[in-house]
């Protein structure tokens, strides 16, 4: 893998949507800012760049949350 930031096409092969990409990258970037070491690339990479490189290198794996079926509440019968 090159040292440049991955393209959107490369990233979208690893996540189902752009929204998911943003959430996963932001959470990982926050971890890096708070002291976690990047798993891919250089320690000199900016946190978001490091997170995106980790997604393409499959060091970060996104798992969909368990789907909760929301049931509307019936009004109280009084």
TORPA-4810 file (N, C-alpha, C, O; in nm, 3 decimals):
<nodes>
NODE_1_0.085_-0.118_0.000_0.000_0.000_0.000_0.089_0.124_0.000_0.192_0.127_0.067_X
NODE_2_0.049_0.223_-0.074_0.128_0.346_-0.081_0.111_0.429_0.045_0.024_0.402_0.128_X
NODE_3_0.194_0.527_0.059_0.189_0.613_0.177_0.086_0.724_0.163_0.063_0.799_0.259_X
NODE_4_0.022_0.737_0.046_-0.078_0.841_0.029_-0.211_0.799_0.091_-0.231_0.682_0.124_X
NODE_5_-0.299_0.894_0.107_-0.430_0.868_0.164_-0.511_0.786_0.063_-0.510_0.818_-0.056_X
NODE_6_-0.580_0.681_0.108_-0.658_0.597_0.016_-0.769_0.677_-0.055_-0.819_0.776_-0.003_X
NODE_7_-0.804_0.632_-0.174_-0.912_0.697_-0.248_-1.047_0.654_-0.192_-1.057_0.554_-0.121_X
NODE_8_-1.149_0.730_-0.226_-1.284_0.696_-0.182_-1.326_0.559_-0.236_-1.391_0.482_-0.166_X
NODE_9_-1.289_0.530_-0.360_-1.323_0.399_-0.418_-1.260_0.285_-0.339_-1.325_0.183_-0.314_X
NODE_10_-1.135_0.302_-0.299_-1.068_0.198_-0.217_-1.138_0.182_-0.083_-1.159_0.069_-0.037_X
NODE_11_-1.175_0.293_-0.021_-1.239_0.289_0.110_-1.378_0.226_0.105_-1.416_0.152_0.195_X
NODE_12_-1.453_0.257_-0.002_-1.591_0.208_-0.011_-1.599_0.057_-0.032_-1.706_-0.002_-0.019_X
NODE_13_-1.488_-0.006_-0.064_-1.486_-0.152_-0.076_-1.489_-0.219_0.062_-1.510_-0.340_0.071_X
NODE_14_-1.468_-0.141_0.167_-1.455_-0.197_0.302_-1.569_-0.160_0.396_-1.581_-0.216_0.505_X
NODE_15_-1.653_-0.065_0.355_-1.766_-0.022_0.437_-1.889_-0.009_0.348_-1.876_0.015_0.228_X
NODE_16_-2.009_-0.023_0.406_-2.130_-0.022_0.323_-2.176_0.116_0.276_-2.252_0.125_0.180_X
NODE_17_-2.132_0.224_0.343_-2.180_0.357_0.304_-2.079_0.464_0.344_-1.990_0.440_0.426_X
NODE_18_-2.094_0.580_0.285_-2.006_0.693_0.319_-2.028_0.735_0.464_-1.934_0.775_0.533_X
NODE_19_-2.152_0.727_0.509_-2.184_0.761_0.647_-2.106_0.671_0.743_-2.046_0.719_0.839_X
NODE_20_-2.107_0.542_0.716_-2.034_0.447_0.800_-1.886_0.476_0.796_-1.818_0.469_0.898_X
NODE_21_-1.835_0.508_0.678_-1.694_0.542_0.664_-1.656_0.658_0.754_-1.554_0.653_0.823_X
NODE_22_-1.737_0.762_0.754_-1.709_0.880_0.835_-1.711_0.845_0.983_-1.622_0.887_1.058_X
NODE_23_-1.809_0.769_1.026_-1.822_0.734_1.169_-1.704_0.647_1.214_-1.644_0.673_1.318_X
NODE_24_-1.672_0.544_1.136_-1.563_0.453_1.172_-1.429_0.527_1.175_-1.351_0.511_1.269_X
NODE_25_-1.403_0.608_1.072_-1.276_0.682_1.066_-1.267_0.783_1.180_-1.160_0.799_1.239_X
NODE_26_-1.376_0.851_1.210_-1.374_0.951_1.317_-1.349_0.887_1.453_-1.272_0.940_1.534_X
NODE_27_-1.414_0.775_1.479_-1.394_0.706_1.608_-1.249_0.659_1.623_-1.189_0.673_1.729_X
NODE_28_-1.195_0.603_1.515_-1.056_0.555_1.522_-0.959_0.672_1.534_-0.862_0.664_1.609_X
NODE_29_-0.984_0.780_1.461_-0.898_0.898_1.469_-0.898_0.953_1.612_-0.794_0.996_1.662_X
NODE_30_-1.013_0.953_1.676_-1.022_1.000_1.816_-0.936_0.912_1.907_-0.869_0.963_1.996_X
NODE_31_-0.939_0.780_1.884_-0.855_0.689_1.964_-0.707_0.721_1.945_-0.629_0.719_2.040_X
NODE_32_-0.669_0.750_1.821_-0.529_0.783_1.792_-0.490_0.913_1.860_-0.381_0.923_1.917_X
NODE_33_-0.577_1.012_1.854_-0.549_1.141_1.921_-0.531_1.120_2.071_-0.448_1.186_2.134_X
NODE_34_-0.609_1.028_2.127_-0.604_1.003_2.272_-0.489_0.912_2.313_-0.477_0.876_2.430_X
NODE_35_-0.403_0.873_2.216_-0.283_0.799_2.254_-0.265_0.662_2.193_-0.157_0.604_2.207_X
NODE_36_-0.365_0.608_2.127_-0.351_0.477_2.064_-0.256_0.489_1.945_-0.262_0.586_1.870_X
NODE_37_-0.170_0.390_1.927_-0.074_0.395_1.816_-0.140_0.347_1.687_-0.217_0.250_1.689_X
NODE_38_-0.111_0.413_1.576_-0.164_0.367_1.447_-0.112_0.227_1.414_0.004_0.196_1.441_X
NODE_39_-0.196_0.144_1.356_-0.159_0.008_1.320_-0.094_0.000_1.183_-0.028_-0.099_1.150_X
NODE_40_-0.111_0.105_1.103_-0.059_0.110_0.967_-0.002_0.249_0.944_-0.049_0.347_1.002_X
NODE_41_0.100_0.257_0.860_0.154_0.388_0.826_0.254_0.437_0.928_0.315_0.359_1.001_X
NODE_42_0.269_0.565_0.932_0.370_0.630_1.015_0.305_0.697_1.136_0.189_0.736_1.130_X
NODE_43_0.379_0.711_1.242_0.329_0.786_1.357_0.319_0.934_1.324_0.262_1.012_1.400_X
NODE_44_0.376_0.973_1.210_0.372_1.114_1.168_0.249_1.146_1.084_0.224_1.262_1.053_X
NODE_45_0.170_1.042_1.048_0.045_1.065_0.976_-0.053_1.139_1.066_-0.051_1.122_1.188_X
NODE_46_-0.137_1.220_1.006_-0.245_1.282_1.082_-0.343_1.172_1.121_-0.353_1.072_1.050_X
NODE_47_-0.415_1.188_1.233_-0.502_1.081_1.283_-0.605_1.031_1.183_-0.627_0.910_1.173_X
NODE_48_-0.669_1.120_1.109_-0.771_1.075_1.013_-0.705_0.996_0.900_-0.759_0.894_0.856_X
NODE_49_-0.590_1.041_0.852_-0.519_0.969_0.747_-0.481_0.829_0.794_-0.495_0.732_0.720_X
NODE_50_-0.432_0.819_0.917_-0.395_0.689_0.972_-0.518_0.598_0.982_-0.510_0.479_0.951_X
NODE_51_-0.632_0.653_1.026_-0.754_0.574_1.038_-0.800_0.523_0.901_-0.841_0.408_0.889_X
NODE_52_-0.793_0.608_0.799_-0.834_0.566_0.665_-0.742_0.458_0.611_-0.788_0.364_0.546_X
NODE_53_-0.612_0.470_0.637_-0.518_0.367_0.593_-0.546_0.234_0.663_-0.532_0.128_0.602_X
NODE_54_-0.585_0.240_0.790_-0.618_0.118_0.864_-0.742_0.051_0.807_-0.750_-0.072_0.804_X
NODE_55_-0.839_0.130_0.762_-0.961_0.073_0.703_-0.926_-0.004_0.576_-0.973_-0.117_0.557_X
NODE_56_-0.845_0.056_0.488_-0.808_-0.010_0.363_-0.721_-0.133_0.389_-0.733_-0.233_0.318_X
NODE_57_-0.636_-0.127_0.491_-0.549_-0.241_0.524_-0.624_-0.349_0.602_-0.566_-0.451_0.640_X
NODE_58_-0.753_-0.327_0.625_-0.839_-0.419_0.699_-0.790_-0.443_0.842_-0.805_-0.553_0.895_X
NODE_59_-0.732_-0.341_0.901_-0.694_-0.347_1.042_-0.811_-0.305_1.129_-0.817_-0.337_1.248_X
NODE_60_-0.905_-0.232_1.069_-1.030_-0.195_1.136_-1.141_-0.272_1.069_-1.151_-0.274_0.946_X
NODE_61_-1.224_-0.333_1.147_-1.335_-0.408_1.092_-1.463_-0.349_1.148_-1.482_-0.340_1.269_X
NODE_62_-1.550_-0.311_1.058_-1.679_-0.256_1.098_-1.781_-0.367_1.106_-1.794_-0.448_1.014_X
NODE_63_-1.853_-0.372_1.216_-1.960_-0.469_1.232_-2.090_-0.393_1.251_-2.097_-0.301_1.333_X
NODE_64_-2.193_-0.430_1.177_-2.320_-0.358_1.192_-2.377_-0.381_1.332_-2.364_-0.490_1.388_X
NODE_65_-2.440_-0.279_1.387_-2.500_-0.296_1.520_-2.620_-0.391_1.511_-2.683_-0.406_1.406_X
NODE_66_-2.648_-0.453_1.621_-2.765_-0.541_1.626_-2.889_-0.455_1.601_-2.905_-0.349_1.662_X
NODE_67_-2.973_-0.500_1.514_-3.092_-0.420_1.482_-3.197_-0.440_1.589_-3.235_-0.553_1.621_X
NODE_68_-3.242_-0.332_1.642_-3.347_-0.335_1.742_-3.477_-0.299_1.672_-3.485_-0.200_1.600_X
NODE_69_-3.575_-0.379_1.694_-3.706_-0.348_1.633_-3.782_-0.261_1.731_-3.825_-0.307_1.837_X
NODE_70_-3.798_-0.138_1.694_-3.870_-0.045_1.781_-4.020_-0.067_1.768_-4.075_-0.066_1.657_X
NODE_71_-4.083_-0.086_1.877_-4.228_-0.104_1.879_-4.290_0.024_1.932_-4.254_0.069_2.040_X
NODE_72_-4.381_0.082_1.857_-4.447_0.203_1.909_-4.529_0.168_2.032_-4.591_0.062_2.040_X
NODE_73_-4.527_0.259_2.125_-4.604_0.237_2.248_-4.750_0.277_2.223_-4.781_0.379_2.162_X
NODE_74_-4.837_0.192_2.274_-4.979_0.223_2.265_-5.015_0.323_2.374_-4.959_0.318_2.483_X
NODE_75_-5.105_0.414_2.346_-5.145_0.509_2.451_-5.208_0.434_2.570_-5.272_0.330_2.554_X
NODE_76_-5.187_0.489_2.688_-5.245_0.428_2.809_-5.396_0.431_2.800_-5.456_0.534_2.770_X
NODE_77_-5.457_0.317_2.826_-5.603_0.309_2.827_-5.652_0.348_2.966_-5.631_0.276_3.063_X
NODE_78_-5.717_0.461_2.974_-5.770_0.505_3.105_-5.918_0.525_3.100_-5.978_0.562_3.201_X
</nodes>
